Amino acid sequence: TLSGDFVSFQKHSSSFFQKASLLRFNPFEDSGGDQSFVIALLDGADNGFILSSLHSRSGTRIYAKDIKNGKSATYALTKEEKEALEKALRRK
C-alpha cells in the first residue's frame, strides 16, 4: 500500500545522508588559494564521515574520519574538521 511504502521509506531515510557541509581553507600561509577542503556528511542519527583534502605545492593528501553520534569515533579532528562538523550538525 502507499501508506506502507511511506512508512518504510521514513524508517530507512534516517540512514540516508541528510546533513552536509563544505569548508574550503588555506592551511599554508605561504601558498595561494583555498584549494584545501573538508566535507562532512551525516545521516539522521549524526553518523557519517569527514573527508579532508590538504593541497600543497608538493601534492594533495586525502584523509577520512568516521563520525558516530556527532563526534569523531577514532581520530582527533582538526580545527577545520570541527568547524565543518559543527556546521553539518546545525542543519535540520
PyMOL commands that set and color helices and strands:
alter all, ss='L'
color gray80, all
select helices_A, chain A and resi 2-13+79-90
alter helices_A, ss='H'
color red, helices_A
select strands_A, chain A and resi 17-25+36-43+48-56+59-68+71-72
alter strands_A, ss='S'
color yellow, strands_A
deselect
rebuild
show_as cartoon
